[in-house]
Amino acid sequence: MKWIFDPTPPSGNDKGESPFGAMLEDAASKIGNMTSLFVRETIANSADQRKQDNTHPVDIFIDFISISGNIKKTFKDSMDWDSLSEHVEAAMGEGQSNPTPTQINLKHSYSNMNNNEQSTLLVRVSDFNANGLIGGETEKEDNFHLFCKSVFKTSSSNLRQGSFGLGKGVFYHQSGLSTVLMSSYCDVNGQNKMRVFGRSELQSHICEEGKIERGTEECDGPGFFGIPTKTPRGHKAVSSIDDSNKELKNLFLDRDLDMGTGTSVISLAYKKEISVENTIAHFNENIKKWFWPALCSSHKPINITIRQFKNHDHEEEQDLKIKLTPEYKAFAKAFNEIDDSRDLNEIGGIASKDLEWDIPEKNKDACSSAPWDNGRPFKANGIVKMHRSDAAYDTQHLGLKNHIAFLRNNLCVVKYEEINIFSDDTDSFFYGVFKGGDAKGDSIEDKKFSSLLRSAEPPLHNNWDYKYKIENTYNISKVHTFLSTLDRDIQNAATDLADVQEIRTSENLEHLSSLFKFGKSGTGEVSRFISDSILDSDLNGRDISVKVKVNNLKEGQLDWEIDTYFAIDGINSSENNLILQKVEIDDESIKDKITINLGNKGASIKIDSSISSFIFTLHASIPDILNDDLAERQDYKISVVSRG
């Protein structure tokens, strides 16, 4: 395999610093940093290629490979570094008074690559149970051409996360040599085979190497790594399907074929400003930040593992399988669990608000080939769900407190927006989600809305403000106003749900049923040791009761204990408060395995390790200071906390 660089076109067009790089850097600053962007784009690309004929997730491996010594020399020989290095040196602009950022990176990486004793970092992203780089060399709508040979172009399929074809660009941007190598185990002419290719995105330059094949020293910029092939228009590189296992290993492009089809992509001489270990830590955090919807799904679309290699040695003890961690469980709770409250009166609850928009018909000839896309007007539905979390719960994500995550699928967060909080409450935080399109359901209307939201995303998919595709697709006269209204409606709904200022002054006689809805625990313990659900409540004259279900979430075989408190909200002393009369265990058969110590306001309950869940009812009496009318107008609260 050799590098073949295209000649400068007859027009003499000259390419300098890529504006795409500046666009990526600007986008990265808006969502955090380049690590955020690299993670979002590469994982979304792999998830897009999930095979549709089975239900298994895409297995994604992000490998940090440090190469040096003889292994590095062999790698360079296999990837034709002698030829590529001449083009890199020519594109460095040696002697220029004002080198571009890309040229500075090229110079540093060129020097590093030439010294075999210096370590060079390869970052390889591999996916399995994915389609791979299928399609012919010139079949412009298939994966191979779209990923390897096209710029600013993507598939028209609505199954994809992206819609501009920019995601693959982060591999080149983060390569200090602007060079990417790739292999794919995929269908080639009806049979699964390994396919190898490479591409270098240099600016225009003059280079003697390859002059005979090109017919000129002048190079357009891009170079391609493959099998040299002569055509009527000149020489080109085509993908190789005949490489030996040894050659694939030398290139670090070998794959475990038993794991299925898919693609491996290497960003060569990956740019990093910190140590590999700290870079991995940043990858881990950003994966969780943007892909927690996928990580908390009961049917995960992806599995992600970060690995480290020193040359070919896999440091298995360093493997990091990405899992949902406690700091994102408040978002996951809002995302996955059924709302249990009419409002967020009490800490621990989940409340929701439905939203609806009228979407006009599509413009003529704007419909896709999807069977559900008839172009007719429809009502788009979404839902805002908010969870009120105890501020004392010390593992939640404080940097994203009082934020809402925008979702159009169950894979990735589009963006986070801060919620306006008008309450003076400092004892709780709010974590919310907006679910629209495929994140909400799989109806025809959901699919249509997902398509609209996808069209409203800019090239880097970090908001729903992009109007140009909407203008050309839908019969909407004021697109900017429409998109602004959609965004404002979502944020207003979240703000309304989080506005708990007026709760204490309500004299609505329905407040008791609202207070005693499912799961109104005020402890923050739900995500740690126990979960509790309020099943029923009753106020009958001077007697009040509440039925509670408690689940033990702790691992191990030890007995567990809880404290439960039942009181009039706003009265902290025992005087003039509820008087607890008794605690009844719902299941007679387990009574002898539960010990109850009764107090005036609450009870301590010790439960045998053989019991993982039980139901009990608290009975209390109203203090004499309150008549029946006043009793009905009070707010009541119950707390269930673990003593573990």
C-alpha positions as CSV (number, residue, x, y, z in Angstrom):
1,M,0.0,0.0,0.0
2,K,1.2,3.5,-0.9
3,W,0.2,7.1,-0.5
4,I,-1.2,8.8,-3.6
5,F,-1.7,12.6,-3.5
6,D,-4.1,14.3,-6.0
7,P,-2.5,16.9,-8.3
8,T,-3.5,20.5,-8.2
9,P,-6.5,21.0,-10.5
10,P,-6.1,22.8,-13.8
11,S,-7.6,25.9,-12.3
12,G,-4.6,26.2,-9.9
13,N,-6.9,26.3,-6.9
14,D,-4.8,26.5,-3.7
15,K,-5.9,25.3,-0.3
16,G,-4.6,26.8,2.9
17,E,-5.7,26.5,6.5
18,S,-8.9,24.6,6.6
19,P,-11.9,26.7,7.9
20,F,-13.3,23.5,9.2
21,G,-10.7,23.4,11.9
22,A,-11.6,26.8,13.1
23,M,-15.3,25.7,13.0
24,L,-14.5,22.7,15.1
25,E,-12.6,24.7,17.7
26,D,-15.4,27.2,18.0
27,A,-18.0,24.5,18.4
28,A,-15.8,22.7,21.0
29,S,-15.6,25.9,23.1
30,K,-19.4,26.0,23.2
31,I,-19.8,22.5,24.6
32,G,-16.7,22.3,26.7
33,N,-13.5,21.4,24.8
34,M,-12.2,19.3,21.9
35,T,-12.4,16.2,24.0
36,S,-16.2,16.8,24.4
37,L,-16.4,17.2,20.6
38,F,-14.3,14.2,19.8
39,V,-16.3,12.0,22.1
40,R,-19.7,13.2,20.9
41,E,-18.9,12.9,17.2
42,T,-17.0,9.6,17.2
43,I,-19.4,7.7,19.4
44,A,-22.4,9.0,17.6
45,N,-20.8,7.9,14.3
46,S,-20.4,4.4,15.6
47,A,-23.9,4.3,17.1
48,D,-25.3,5.4,13.7
49,Q,-23.9,2.2,12.2
50,R,-25.7,-0.2,14.5
51,K,-26.9,-3.2,12.5
52,Q,-30.6,-3.0,12.1
53,D,-31.2,-6.8,11.8
54,N,-30.6,-7.6,15.5
55,T,-31.0,-6.1,18.9
56,H,-27.5,-6.3,20.2
57,P,-25.7,-3.0,21.1
58,V,-22.7,-1.6,19.2
59,D,-19.6,-2.4,21.2
60,I,-17.2,0.6,21.0
61,F,-13.6,0.5,22.1
62,I,-11.5,3.7,22.5
63,D,-7.9,2.6,22.5
64,F,-4.9,4.8,23.6
65,I,-1.9,3.2,22.0
66,S,1.6,4.5,22.8
67,I,4.2,3.3,20.2
68,S,8.0,3.5,20.3
69,G,11.1,1.7,19.4
70,N,11.1,-1.2,16.8
71,I,7.3,-1.4,16.9
72,K,7.1,2.2,15.9
73,K,9.6,1.7,13.1
74,T,7.6,-1.3,11.8
75,F,4.4,0.8,11.9
76,K,6.0,3.6,9.9
77,D,7.3,1.1,7.3
78,S,3.9,-0.4,6.9
79,M,2.1,2.9,6.6
80,D,4.6,4.2,4.0
81,W,5.9,6.9,6.2
82,D,8.8,7.6,3.9
83,S,6.4,8.9,1.2
84,L,3.9,10.6,3.6
85,S,6.7,12.3,5.5
86,E,7.8,14.2,2.4
87,H,4.3,15.6,1.9
88,V,4.0,16.5,5.6
89,E,7.4,18.3,5.4
90,A,6.3,20.1,2.3
91,A,3.0,21.2,3.9
92,M,4.7,22.4,7.1
93,G,5.6,25.7,5.4
94,E,9.1,25.7,6.7
95,G,10.5,29.2,6.8
96,Q,7.1,30.9,6.7
97,S,7.0,34.0,9.0
98,N,3.5,33.2,10.2
99,P,2.9,29.5,10.2
100,T,-0.7,28.4,10.7
101,P,-1.8,26.4,13.8
102,T,-2.0,23.3,11.6
103,Q,1.5,23.8,10.3
104,I,2.8,24.2,13.9
105,N,1.2,20.9,14.8
106,L,2.6,19.2,11.7
107,K,6.1,20.4,12.5
108,H,5.9,19.1,16.1
109,S,4.4,15.7,15.1
110,Y,6.8,15.3,12.1
111,S,9.7,15.6,14.5
112,N,8.1,13.2,17.0
113,M,7.3,10.7,14.3
114,N,10.8,10.7,12.9
115,N,12.3,9.8,16.3
116,N,11.6,6.1,17.0
117,E,12.6,6.5,20.6
118,Q,9.9,9.1,21.3
119,S,6.5,7.8,22.1
120,T,3.7,8.6,19.6
121,L,0.1,8.3,20.6
122,L,-2.5,6.6,18.4
123,V,-6.1,6.9,19.4
124,R,-8.1,4.1,17.8
125,V,-11.9,4.0,17.9
126,S,-13.4,0.6,16.9
127,D,-17.0,-0.5,16.7
128,F,-18.4,-4.0,16.5
129,N,-21.9,-5.2,15.5
130,A,-21.9,-2.3,13.1
131,N,-22.3,-2.1,9.4
132,G,-18.7,-1.2,8.5
133,L,-17.3,0.6,5.5
134,I,-19.6,-1.1,2.9
135,G,-20.0,-0.1,-0.7
136,G,-17.8,0.3,-3.8
137,E,-15.0,2.8,-4.2
138,T,-17.3,5.2,-6.2
139,E,-20.7,4.4,-4.7
140,K,-21.3,7.8,-3.3
141,E,-24.3,7.0,-1.0
142,D,-22.5,4.1,0.7
143,N,-20.4,4.1,3.9
144,F,-17.0,3.6,2.3
145,H,-17.2,6.6,0.0
146,L,-19.0,8.8,2.6
147,F,-16.5,8.2,5.3
148,C,-13.3,7.9,3.3
149,K,-13.7,10.1,0.2
150,S,-16.4,12.7,0.8
151,V,-16.3,16.1,2.6
152,F,-19.3,17.8,4.2
153,K,-21.6,14.9,3.1
154,T,-23.5,12.3,4.9
155,S,-26.2,9.7,4.2
156,S,-29.8,10.9,3.8
157,S,-31.0,8.2,6.2
158,N,-33.1,9.4,9.1
159,L,-31.6,6.6,11.3
160,R,-28.4,8.6,11.7
161,Q,-27.6,11.0,14.5
162,G,-25.8,13.4,12.2
163,S,-26.9,15.2,9.1
164,F,-23.8,17.1,7.8
165,G,-21.0,14.5,7.6
166,L,-18.7,16.6,9.8
167,G,-18.3,14.0,12.6
168,K,-15.5,12.1,10.9
169,G,-13.5,15.4,10.7
170,V,-12.6,15.3,14.4
171,F,-10.3,12.3,13.6
172,Y,-8.3,14.5,11.2
173,H,-8.4,17.6,13.4
174,Q,-7.1,15.8,16.4
175,S,-4.3,14.1,14.4
176,G,-1.1,16.1,14.7
177,L,-0.3,14.9,11.1
178,S,-3.9,15.5,9.9
179,T,-3.9,11.8,8.9
180,V,-6.3,8.9,9.6
181,L,-5.9,5.2,9.0
182,M,-8.9,2.8,9.0
183,S,-9.8,-0.8,8.6
184,S,-13.2,-2.5,8.3
185,Y,-14.5,-6.0,8.5
186,C,-17.5,-5.8,6.3
187,D,-19.4,-7.1,3.3
188,V,-17.2,-6.8,0.2
189,N,-18.9,-8.2,-2.9
190,G,-21.1,-10.5,-0.8
191,Q,-18.5,-11.8,1.6
192,N,-17.1,-10.4,4.9
193,K,-13.5,-9.3,4.4
194,M,-11.0,-6.9,6.0
195,R,-10.7,-3.6,4.1
196,V,-7.9,-1.1,4.7
197,F,-7.6,2.6,3.7
198,G,-6.1,5.9,4.8
199,R,-6.4,9.6,4.2
200,S,-4.3,12.6,4.9
201,E,-5.9,16.1,4.9
202,L,-2.9,18.4,4.1
203,Q,-3.1,21.9,2.6
204,S,-1.8,22.5,-0.9
205,H,1.9,21.9,-1.3
206,I,4.7,21.2,-3.7
207,C,6.5,17.8,-3.4
208,E,8.7,15.7,-5.6
209,E,7.4,12.5,-4.2
210,G,4.9,10.9,-6.6
211,K,5.6,13.5,-9.3
212,I,5.8,10.8,-12.0
213,E,2.3,9.4,-11.2
214,R,0.7,12.9,-10.7
215,G,2.5,14.5,-13.7
216,T,3.3,17.5,-11.5
217,E,5.0,18.5,-8.3
218,E,1.9,20.5,-7.3
219,C,-0.4,18.6,-4.8
220,D,-4.0,19.6,-4.2
221,G,-3.7,18.6,-0.5
222,P,-5.5,15.4,0.3
223,G,-3.6,12.1,0.0
224,F,-5.0,8.5,0.0
225,F,-3.4,5.3,1.3
226,G,-4.2,2.2,-0.6
227,I,-3.3,0.1,-3.6
228,P,-2.0,2.3,-6.5
229,T,-4.3,2.0,-9.5
230,K,-4.0,3.7,-12.9
231,T,-7.1,5.3,-14.4
232,P,-7.7,7.3,-17.5
233,R,-7.6,10.4,-15.4
234,G,-4.4,9.5,-13.5
235,H,-3.3,7.4,-10.5
236,K,-5.4,6.8,-7.4
237,A,-5.3,4.7,-4.3
238,V,-8.1,2.1,-3.8
239,S,-8.8,0.2,-0.6
240,S,-6.9,-3.0,0.1
241,I,-8.6,-6.3,0.9
242,D,-5.6,-8.5,0.6
243,D,-3.5,-7.5,3.6
244,S,-2.1,-10.3,5.8
245,N,-2.9,-10.6,9.5
246,K,0.7,-9.6,10.2
247,E,0.5,-6.4,8.1
248,L,-2.8,-5.5,9.8
249,K,-1.2,-6.0,13.2
250,N,1.8,-3.8,12.2
251,L,-0.7,-1.1,11.3
252,F,-2.6,-1.6,14.5
253,L,-5.7,-2.2,12.3
254,D,-6.2,-5.8,13.2
255,R,-9.6,-6.8,14.6
256,D,-11.3,-9.6,16.5
257,L,-13.4,-11.0,13.6
258,D,-15.4,-13.1,16.1
259,M,-16.9,-9.9,17.5
260,G,-18.6,-9.1,14.2
261,T,-18.5,-6.5,11.5
262,G,-17.5,-2.9,12.0
263,T,-14.8,-0.3,11.6
264,S,-11.5,0.7,13.3
265,V,-10.2,4.3,12.8
266,I,-6.9,5.6,14.0
267,S,-6.2,9.3,14.6
268,L,-2.4,9.4,14.0
269,A,-0.2,11.3,16.5
270,Y,-3.2,12.4,18.5
271,K,-2.9,15.9,19.9
272,K,-2.9,16.0,23.7
273,E,-1.9,18.7,26.1
274,I,-2.0,16.6,29.3
275,S,-0.9,13.0,30.2
276,V,-2.5,10.0,28.7
277,E,-4.0,9.1,32.0
278,N,-5.6,12.6,32.4
279,T,-6.8,12.5,28.8
280,I,-8.5,9.2,29.5
281,A,-10.2,10.7,32.6
282,H,-11.5,13.5,30.5
283,F,-12.8,11.1,27.9
284,N,-14.6,9.1,30.7
285,E,-16.3,12.2,32.1
286,N,-17.4,13.5,28.7
287,I,-18.8,10.2,27.6
288,K,-21.0,10.1,30.7
289,K,-21.9,13.7,30.3
290,W,-23.2,13.3,26.7
291,F,-24.2,9.6,26.6
292,W,-25.8,8.9,30.0
293,P,-29.2,8.4,28.2
294,A,-27.7,5.4,26.4
295,L,-25.9,4.2,29.5
296,C,-29.0,4.1,31.6
297,S,-31.3,2.5,29.0
298,S,-32.7,-0.9,29.8
299,H,-31.9,-1.8,26.1
300,K,-28.5,-0.2,25.7
301,P,-27.7,0.9,22.1
302,I,-24.0,1.0,22.9
303,N,-21.3,-0.4,25.2
304,I,-18.1,1.7,25.6
305,T,-14.7,0.6,26.9
306,I,-11.5,2.6,27.1
307,R,-8.3,0.6,26.8
308,Q,-4.5,1.3,27.0
309,F,-1.7,-0.3,25.0
310,K,2.0,0.0,25.2
311,N,3.0,-1.0,21.6
312,H,1.1,-4.2,21.2
313,D,0.8,-5.0,24.9
314,H,-2.8,-4.6,26.2
315,E,-2.7,-3.3,29.8
316,E,-5.9,-5.1,30.7
317,E,-5.9,-4.0,34.3
318,Q,-6.4,-0.4,33.0
319,D,-9.6,-1.3,31.1
320,L,-12.3,1.2,31.9
321,K,-15.9,0.1,31.0
322,I,-18.0,3.2,31.0
323,K,-21.0,2.9,33.3
324,L,-23.6,5.3,34.6
325,T,-22.3,6.8,37.9
326,P,-24.2,8.5,40.7
327,E,-23.6,12.1,39.5
328,Y,-25.9,11.5,36.5
329,K,-28.5,9.4,38.3
330,A,-30.6,12.4,39.0
331,F,-31.0,13.0,35.2
332,A,-31.5,9.3,34.7
333,K,-34.3,9.3,37.3
334,A,-36.1,12.0,35.4
335,F,-35.4,10.3,32.1
336,N,-36.5,6.7,33.0
337,E,-39.0,6.8,35.9
338,I,-42.7,7.6,35.8
339,D,-43.6,11.0,37.3
340,D,-45.0,10.5,40.8
341,S,-46.2,14.0,41.7
342,R,-48.5,16.7,40.4
343,D,-45.9,19.2,41.4
344,L,-42.4,19.3,43.0
345,N,-43.7,20.2,46.4
346,E,-41.5,17.7,48.2
347,I,-37.9,16.7,47.6
348,G,-37.5,13.4,45.8
349,G,-40.4,13.8,43.5
350,I,-40.7,13.7,39.7
351,A,-43.2,15.9,37.9
352,S,-43.8,16.4,34.2
353,K,-45.5,18.8,31.7
354,D,-46.7,17.8,28.2
355,L,-46.0,20.2,25.3
356,E,-47.5,20.3,21.8
357,W,-46.7,22.2,18.7
358,D,-48.5,22.4,15.3
359,I,-46.1,21.5,12.5
360,P,-47.2,22.6,9.0
361,E,-46.8,20.5,5.9
362,K,-43.5,20.0,4.2
363,N,-42.5,21.8,1.1
364,K,-43.1,20.1,-2.2
365,D,-40.5,17.4,-3.0
366,A,-39.1,17.6,0.6
367,C,-40.3,14.2,1.8
368,S,-37.8,11.4,2.3
369,S,-38.3,7.8,1.3
370,A,-39.3,6.8,4.8
371,P,-42.8,5.2,4.8
372,W,-43.9,7.4,7.6
373,D,-42.9,10.6,5.9
374,N,-46.0,11.7,4.0
375,G,-45.3,15.4,4.4
376,R,-48.6,16.3,5.9
377,P,-49.1,18.6,8.9
378,F,-48.9,17.0,12.3
379,K,-48.9,17.7,16.0
380,A,-45.5,17.4,17.6
381,N,-45.5,16.2,21.2
382,G,-42.8,16.4,23.8
383,I,-42.6,16.1,27.6
384,V,-40.5,18.0,30.2
385,K,-39.7,15.9,33.2
386,M,-38.1,17.3,36.4
387,H,-36.7,15.6,39.4
388,R,-36.2,17.5,42.7
389,S,-33.1,16.2,44.4
390,D,-31.9,16.8,48.0
391,A,-29.0,19.2,48.0
392,A,-27.3,17.1,50.7
393,Y,-26.9,14.2,48.4
394,D,-23.2,14.6,47.8
395,T,-22.7,12.5,44.6
396,Q,-24.9,14.5,42.3
397,H,-23.4,16.6,39.5
398,L,-23.3,20.1,41.1
399,G,-22.0,21.6,37.8
400,L,-25.3,20.7,36.1
401,K,-27.6,21.4,39.0
402,N,-30.8,23.2,37.9
403,H,-30.3,22.2,34.3
404,I,-32.4,20.5,31.7
405,A,-31.0,18.1,29.1
406,F,-32.5,18.3,25.6
407,L,-33.0,14.9,23.9
408,R,-34.4,13.8,20.5
409,N,-33.3,10.1,20.9
410,N,-32.2,7.8,23.7
411,L,-28.5,8.0,22.7
412,C,-27.1,11.5,23.3
413,V,-27.8,14.8,25.0
414,V,-28.1,17.6,22.4
415,K,-27.4,20.4,24.9
416,Y,-27.9,21.4,28.6
417,E,-29.8,24.6,29.5
418,E,-29.9,26.2,32.9
419,I,-33.3,26.6,34.5
420,N,-34.5,29.9,36.0
421,I,-35.1,29.2,39.7
422,F,-37.2,31.7,41.6
423,S,-37.5,29.9,44.9
424,D,-35.4,30.8,47.8
425,D,-35.1,27.1,48.6
426,T,-31.4,26.0,49.1
427,D,-32.2,22.5,50.3
428,S,-32.8,21.0,46.8
429,F,-31.7,21.1,43.2
430,F,-33.5,20.3,40.0
431,Y,-32.5,18.0,37.2
432,G,-34.6,17.7,34.1
433,V,-35.0,16.3,30.6
434,F,-37.0,17.2,27.5
435,K,-37.9,14.2,25.6
436,G,-39.0,14.8,22.0
437,G,-39.0,12.7,18.8
438,D,-37.5,9.2,19.2
439,A,-36.7,10.0,22.9
440,K,-40.4,10.2,23.6
441,G,-41.8,7.2,21.6
442,D,-42.0,5.4,18.3
443,S,-45.3,6.7,16.8
444,I,-45.4,8.2,13.3
445,E,-45.6,11.7,14.9
446,D,-42.6,11.0,17.1
447,K,-40.6,10.0,14.0
448,K,-41.7,13.1,12.1
449,F,-40.8,15.3,15.1
450,S,-37.4,13.6,15.4
451,S,-36.7,14.4,11.8
452,L,-37.6,18.0,12.3
453,L,-35.4,18.4,15.3
454,R,-32.5,16.7,13.4
455,S,-32.9,19.2,10.6
456,A,-32.9,22.1,13.2
457,E,-29.4,21.0,14.4
458,P,-26.3,22.8,13.1
459,P,-23.4,20.8,11.8
460,L,-22.2,19.9,15.3
461,H,-25.6,19.0,16.7
462,N,-25.5,21.1,19.8
463,N,-28.8,23.0,19.6
464,W,-32.1,23.3,17.7
465,D,-31.5,26.8,16.3
466,Y,-30.3,26.0,12.8
467,K,-33.0,27.4,10.4
468,Y,-31.6,26.7,6.9
469,K,-32.7,23.1,6.5
470,I,-36.1,23.9,8.1
471,E,-36.6,26.8,5.7
472,N,-36.1,24.4,2.7
473,T,-38.1,21.6,4.1
474,Y,-41.2,22.9,5.9
475,N,-43.8,25.5,5.0
476,I,-43.0,27.7,8.0
477,S,-43.0,31.4,7.3
478,K,-40.9,32.6,10.3
479,V,-38.5,29.8,11.0
480,H,-36.4,31.7,13.5
481,T,-39.5,32.6,15.5
482,F,-40.7,29.0,15.4
483,L,-37.5,27.5,16.7
484,S,-37.1,30.2,19.4
485,T,-40.7,29.5,20.5
486,L,-40.0,25.8,20.7
487,D,-36.9,26.3,22.8
488,R,-38.6,28.9,25.0
489,D,-41.6,26.6,25.6
490,I,-39.3,23.9,26.8
491,Q,-37.4,26.1,29.2
492,N,-40.6,27.8,30.5
493,A,-42.1,24.4,31.2
494,A,-39.0,23.4,33.2
495,T,-39.1,26.7,35.1
496,D,-42.8,26.3,35.9
497,L,-42.2,22.8,37.3
498,A,-39.2,24.0,39.4
499,D,-41.2,27.0,40.8
500,V,-42.2,25.9,44.3
501,Q,-42.7,29.4,45.8
502,E,-46.4,29.2,46.1
503,I,-46.7,25.6,47.5
504,R,-46.8,26.6,51.2
505,T,-49.7,29.1,50.8
506,S,-52.1,26.8,49.0
507,E,-55.4,26.1,50.7
508,N,-56.5,23.7,48.0
509,L,-58.2,20.7,49.8
510,E,-56.5,18.4,47.2
511,H,-53.1,19.1,48.8
512,L,-53.2,15.9,50.8
513,S,-53.5,13.6,47.8
514,S,-50.8,15.6,46.0
515,L,-48.5,15.4,49.0
516,F,-49.0,11.6,49.4
517,K,-48.4,10.6,45.8
518,F,-45.9,7.8,45.0
519,G,-42.4,8.3,46.1
520,K,-42.4,11.6,47.9
521,S,-39.4,11.0,50.1
522,G,-37.5,14.0,51.3
523,T,-34.2,12.4,52.1
524,G,-32.1,12.0,49.0
525,E,-31.5,8.4,50.0
526,V,-33.4,7.0,47.1
527,S,-30.3,6.7,44.9
528,R,-28.1,5.3,47.7
529,F,-29.5,2.7,50.0
530,I,-33.3,2.5,49.7
531,S,-36.1,3.4,47.5
532,D,-39.6,4.2,48.9
533,S,-43.0,4.5,47.3
534,I,-46.1,6.0,48.9
535,L,-49.0,3.8,47.8
536,D,-52.0,5.3,49.6
537,S,-53.1,7.9,52.2
538,D,-56.2,8.7,54.2
539,L,-57.4,11.5,56.5
540,N,-60.5,10.4,58.4
541,G,-61.6,12.8,61.1
542,R,-58.8,12.9,63.7
543,D,-56.9,9.9,62.2
544,I,-54.4,10.1,59.4
545,S,-52.5,7.2,57.8
546,V,-50.1,6.6,54.9
547,K,-49.1,3.3,53.3
548,V,-45.4,3.0,52.2
549,K,-43.4,0.5,50.2
550,V,-39.7,0.3,50.9
551,N,-37.0,-1.5,48.8
552,N,-33.5,-2.3,50.0
553,L,-30.9,-1.3,47.4
554,K,-27.8,-2.2,49.4
555,E,-25.7,-5.2,48.3
556,G,-24.8,-7.9,50.8
557,Q,-26.5,-10.2,53.3
558,L,-26.8,-7.9,56.4
559,D,-29.9,-6.9,58.2
560,W,-31.0,-3.3,57.3
561,E,-32.6,-0.5,59.2
562,I,-34.8,2.5,58.4
563,D,-36.2,5.5,60.2
564,T,-39.5,6.9,59.2
565,Y,-41.0,10.3,60.2
566,F,-44.6,11.5,59.9
567,A,-45.4,15.1,60.7
568,I,-47.2,18.3,59.9
569,D,-45.1,20.2,57.5
570,G,-43.6,23.4,58.9
571,I,-43.8,22.3,62.6
572,N,-40.5,21.0,63.7
573,S,-41.2,20.3,67.4
574,S,-43.1,17.3,68.8
575,E,-45.5,19.6,70.6
576,N,-48.7,20.3,68.6
577,N,-47.6,17.8,65.9
578,L,-48.9,14.4,64.8
579,I,-48.9,11.6,67.5
580,L,-47.8,8.4,66.0
581,Q,-50.1,5.6,67.1
582,K,-48.9,2.4,65.4
583,V,-47.0,0.8,62.5
584,E,-48.7,-2.1,60.7
585,I,-46.8,-4.5,58.5
586,D,-48.8,-5.4,55.5
587,D,-47.6,-9.0,55.1
588,E,-48.4,-11.1,58.2
589,S,-45.9,-13.8,57.3
590,I,-42.8,-11.5,57.8
591,K,-43.9,-9.7,61.0
592,D,-41.6,-11.9,63.1
593,K,-38.6,-10.8,61.0
594,I,-39.2,-7.0,61.5
595,T,-38.6,-5.1,64.8
596,I,-40.4,-1.8,65.3
597,N,-39.4,0.9,67.9
598,L,-42.2,3.5,68.1
599,G,-41.6,7.2,68.9
600,N,-43.9,10.2,69.0
601,K,-43.2,11.4,65.5
602,G,-41.6,8.4,63.9
603,A,-40.4,4.9,64.1
604,S,-37.2,2.9,63.8
605,I,-37.6,-0.3,61.9
606,K,-35.0,-3.2,61.7
607,I,-35.5,-5.7,58.9
608,D,-34.1,-9.1,58.4
609,S,-31.6,-9.6,55.6
610,S,-33.9,-12.1,53.9
611,I,-36.5,-9.4,53.2
612,S,-35.7,-7.1,50.2
613,S,-39.0,-5.2,50.1
614,F,-42.0,-4.7,52.4
615,I,-45.1,-2.5,52.9
616,F,-46.1,-0.8,56.1
617,T,-48.8,1.7,57.2
618,L,-48.2,4.5,59.6
619,H,-51.2,5.6,61.7
620,A,-51.2,8.9,63.6
621,S,-53.6,11.2,65.3
622,I,-54.2,14.9,64.8
623,P,-53.3,17.1,67.8
624,D,-56.2,18.7,69.7
625,I,-55.1,22.2,68.8
626,L,-56.4,21.6,65.3
627,N,-60.1,21.2,64.5
628,D,-61.2,19.0,61.6
629,D,-61.3,21.9,59.2
630,L,-57.8,23.0,60.1
631,A,-56.6,19.4,59.9
632,E,-57.8,19.2,56.3
633,R,-55.9,22.4,55.4
634,Q,-52.5,21.3,56.7
635,D,-49.6,20.0,54.6
636,Y,-48.2,16.7,55.9
637,K,-44.8,15.1,55.1
638,I,-43.3,11.7,55.5
639,S,-39.6,10.8,55.3
640,V,-38.0,7.4,55.0
641,V,-34.3,7.2,55.5
642,S,-31.7,4.4,55.6
643,R,-29.7,4.0,58.8
644,G,-26.9,2.3,56.8
